[in-house]
Amino acid sequence: MKRIKIFAGIEGGGTKTSLSILDEYGNVLIESSGGPSNPWQFSNDDGFKIVAKNINQMVNDAIEKVSNRSLIGKEIYKLESLTCCLSGTGSKIARERLTQEIHSIHVDYKVFVTNDSMATVFSAFENGGMVLISGTGSYCVLVNPLEKEFKSIDEIESYSSGGWGSILGDEGSAFWITVQLIKYIINIDDNIVKPDDLNEYNELKELILEYFKIKSLREILPYFYENKQSDKIAAMTEKLAKIASLGQNKTLLDLFYKAGYELAIRIVSLIPNYGDDVKNEIEIVCTGSVFKSWALLKPGFIRGLKTQSVVTKFCLVKIDGNSSIGACILSSKLCSFRIDINLDKHTSKLDIIVI
């Protein structure tokens, strides 16, 4: 009996994790989701062990569900490989550590670990491209065209800007936007800066106190230092975007303008890495919750793009659905197997910017 090759892919970050399984014919057999999978997020425990255990459980549960749907059963499928595209695994040390933890569970398939942006790259591009991520954190990556088959993550030529985490970077992310507002309100309270609009300041301060269920700003410290709640902090940006979209709150409009600028200059920083292949028009996949507020980001984004003059047209697209599909495709490529799948159905136009 011929067994059908299947490839698993996981895309995860500080808030949630998505898993997909494709068969060798490009059929999506299952999609599922779970909690956070950034191994550095579990400060009180060994995050790598926790993430490895959770991933293994997700894969086993998915395989069982797929097998139960088959009349022949589990033996019809052969899981060739699992590729985990996770935030927090950008360094080789982190990749190797998580790979080792997953192997220690005694899995019988190949395991590859890389950063979360790779899932988005291969969800949209057959042969590499640029991705800009802005969710809980922010990150921009360029994967140059792949000229040959590859069997390890290290063989993929990629360049990145950002991805340094909330302490050292993540400019333009949901976490960053919320923190910038909180710092601005704190500076007013500390009499370091004067509010441009006293009513606006009072409204924003009250919003922060209400959101975090606190009575004074000092009570916000445990959210950052005692038991850091990145997802909770980042989620406030959605509320800020709704207020900013009304067009009346100058503080928030300026804040989203700055976020757009910060994201755009990540793109600009990577353009020289195209080398001789750079064209005056490039396509970029934009993904993450912050891009739901694209209209607020766009003015600052355009200003950021204008800090260079090599590229004059930017075609921005977004992922429709699950980026873990791209992790599955990468998983198959790492096994020297090409899945014939139409990537266009996974993307749609966000905007076209000509400068």
Secondary structure, DSSP 4 states (H G I P E B T S, - for coil): -PPEEEEEEEEE-SS-EEEEEEETTS-EEEEEEES---GGG-TTS-HHHHHHHHHHHHHHHHHHHHHHHSSS-GGGEEEEEEEEEETT--SHHHHHHHHHHHHTT--SSEEEEEETHHHHHHHH-SS--EEEEESSSEEEEEEPPP-S--SSGGGS-EEEEE--HHHH--TTSHHHHHHHHHHHHHHHHTTSS--S-HHHHHHHHHHHHHHTT-SSGGGGHIIIIIS--HHHHHHHHHHHHHHHTTT--HHHHHHHHHHHHHHHHHHHHHGGGGGGG--SEEEEEEESGGGGGHHHHHHHHHHHHTT--S--EEEEEEE-S-THHHHHHHHHHTTT------GGGGEEEEEEEE-
